[in-house]
Amino acid sequence: MTDVFRALDDETRRLILDELAARDGQSLFEICTTLAMRHGVGSSRQAISQHLAVLEEAGLVRTRRQGRTKLHHFTPEPLAEIARRWPTTREEPA
């Protein structure tokens, strides 16, 4: 779970997850373009690739190859595990 919190600690990685949640299965080129156009993120392809590696290591992104292209997919299960660990309902004190 530490990897998930570390991955979410960076604004660019959160933006990547937002974009993958909105449109799953994007290539590195598509992610870089979207981040630059919508969010003004001027990071290099290598920097975005490193962010994706951190997200993949945390289990928040999975990849698959389609020909020569590597597609990235959002995996929400680690976030669901956090929600299960800390329920949002509270019992009122007596």
Sequence and secondary structure as in RCSB ss.txt:
>XXXX:A:sequence
MTDVFRALDDETRRLILDELAARDGQSLFEICTTLAMRHGVGSSRQAISQHLAVLEEAGLVRTRRQGRTKLHHFT
PEPLAEIARRWPTTREEPA
>XXXX:A:secstr
 HHHHHHHTSHHHHHHHHHHHHS SB HHHHHHHHHHHH     HHHHHHHHHHHHHTTSEEEEEETTEEEEEE 
 HHHHHHHHHS S      
